[in-house]
Amino acid sequence: MELAQLERWTPAEIEARGQRLAVLALKVWPRLIADDLWVKQARLDDAVQAASGKKRADLKCDTVVRSWLDKLADFSVALGEDVTEVVATKSTVFHKPVWFVELLPRAMA
């Protein structure tokens, strides 16, 4: 029933119209069923874009920590062709496609 045909506009009419519109909306715009792997890949793509060209060498740490950071990072990358390294401001994160390790270098005391 259209609004112009209603004599009164009560909560009951509002609820009934809302139900009809909901049914119609599901016909016009079907529910999105997103693939879990696609969602994970989209999140990884966003992380890579946010990193915007940062490199592991940009992370500040002393030479001893740098040596261990590079060894651990190289090992993580070598775990598979689908491993992606994303360097942030203070860490580097490895994804496959969800992150599985984050290396956060600190200066030696």
Backbone torsions as a table, in degrees:
resi	resn	phi	psi	omega
1	MET	NA	134.1	-179.0
2	GLU	-80.5	155.6	-178.6
3	LEU	-60.1	-39.4	-178.0
4	ALA	-63.7	-23.1	-178.0
5	GLN	-87.8	-9.0	-178.4
6	LEU	-80.7	137.5	175.0
7	GLU	-82.0	-32.8	179.7
8	ARG	-133.2	154.7	179.4
9	TRP	-122.8	84.0	-175.5
10	THR	-103.0	170.6	176.5
11	PRO	-55.3	-34.1	178.8
12	ALA	-65.3	-43.3	178.1
13	GLU	-67.1	-38.8	177.8
14	ILE	-62.1	-44.2	179.6
15	GLU	-63.9	-45.5	-179.6
16	ALA	-62.1	-43.2	179.8
17	ARG	-65.5	-39.3	177.7
18	GLY	-60.5	-40.9	178.0
19	GLN	-63.6	-44.0	178.4
20	ARG	-63.0	-42.4	179.0
21	LEU	-65.3	-35.5	178.5
22	ALA	-64.4	-43.5	177.3
23	VAL	-62.4	-44.6	178.8
24	LEU	-63.7	-42.2	-179.2
25	ALA	-61.0	-39.8	178.9
26	LEU	-67.2	-27.2	175.4
27	LYS	-75.2	-39.5	-178.1
28	VAL	-75.5	-45.5	-178.6
29	TRP	-121.6	91.1	-178.5
30	PRO	-63.2	154.9	-179.5
31	ARG	-59.6	135.1	178.1
32	LEU	-80.8	125.4	174.5
33	ILE	-110.5	103.1	-175.3
34	ALA	-90.0	136.1	175.9
35	ASP	-72.2	130.4	-176.9
36	ASP	-58.5	-41.9	179.3
37	LEU	-64.7	-37.5	178.4
38	TRP	-63.8	-41.4	179.1
39	VAL	-63.6	-44.2	178.7
40	LYS	-62.0	-41.2	179.4
41	GLN	-66.3	-38.2	178.3
42	ALA	-64.6	-39.6	176.6
43	ARG	-64.9	-40.6	177.3
44	LEU	-63.5	-44.4	178.3
45	ASP	-58.7	-40.5	177.6
46	ASP	-63.9	-40.9	179.5
47	ALA	-65.2	-41.9	178.5
48	VAL	-62.5	-43.5	179.5
49	GLN	-64.9	-39.1	179.6
50	ALA	-66.0	-30.0	179.2
51	ALA	-68.2	-25.5	175.1
52	SER	37.7	57.4	172.1
53	GLY	83.5	8.0	176.8
54	LYS	-66.6	144.8	-179.9
55	LYS	-117.4	155.5	178.0
56	ARG	-55.7	-36.6	-179.8
57	ALA	-63.6	-17.6	178.7
58	ASP	-74.1	-18.9	-178.8
59	LEU	-71.2	132.0	-176.5
60	LYS	-86.9	122.7	175.1
61	CYS	-167.0	163.1	-179.3
62	ASP	-78.5	176.5	-171.7
63	THR	-66.7	-34.5	179.2
64	VAL	-66.8	-47.6	179.1
65	VAL	-65.0	-38.9	178.4
66	ARG	-58.7	-42.8	-179.8
67	SER	-60.2	-46.5	179.6
68	TRP	-69.1	-39.1	177.9
69	LEU	-58.5	-47.6	-179.2
70	ASP	-64.5	-40.4	179.1
71	LYS	-63.7	-47.3	-179.5
72	LEU	-66.6	-39.0	179.3
73	ALA	-66.7	-45.4	178.7
74	ASP	-61.1	-39.9	177.1
75	PHE	-62.4	-44.2	-179.2
76	SER	-63.0	-43.1	179.6
77	VAL	-64.3	-35.5	-177.5
78	ALA	-72.2	-5.3	-178.8
79	LEU	-70.5	-14.0	176.9
80	GLY	167.8	158.0	-179.9
81	GLU	-66.2	-20.8	-178.2
82	ASP	-90.2	7.6	177.6
83	VAL	-84.4	131.3	178.7
84	THR	-120.2	130.4	175.7
85	GLU	-95.6	129.1	177.6
86	VAL	-122.4	115.3	-178.7
87	VAL	-91.4	126.2	176.3
88	ALA	-102.8	-167.9	-177.6
89	THR	-65.5	-41.1	-175.7
90	LYS	-124.3	6.9	-177.8
91	SER	-154.5	172.4	171.4
92	THR	-128.6	134.7	-173.7
93	VAL	-119.8	139.7	-179.2
94	PHE	-112.6	130.8	-175.6
95	HIS	-119.3	151.1	177.7
96	LYS	-151.9	57.5	-16.5
97	PRO	-79.5	-13.8	173.9
98	VAL	-86.0	153.2	-175.7
99	TRP	-68.6	141.4	179.9
100	PHE	-123.4	-16.5	174.7
101	VAL	-155.3	145.8	174.8
102	GLU	-128.0	128.5	177.2
103	LEU	-104.3	124.6	-176.7
104	LEU	-122.0	92.4	-175.5
105	PRO	-69.8	143.8	176.0
106	ARG	-128.7	153.0	177.0
107	ALA	-70.4	145.5	176.7
108	MET	-72.8	143.3	-179.3
109	ALA	-83.5	NA	NA
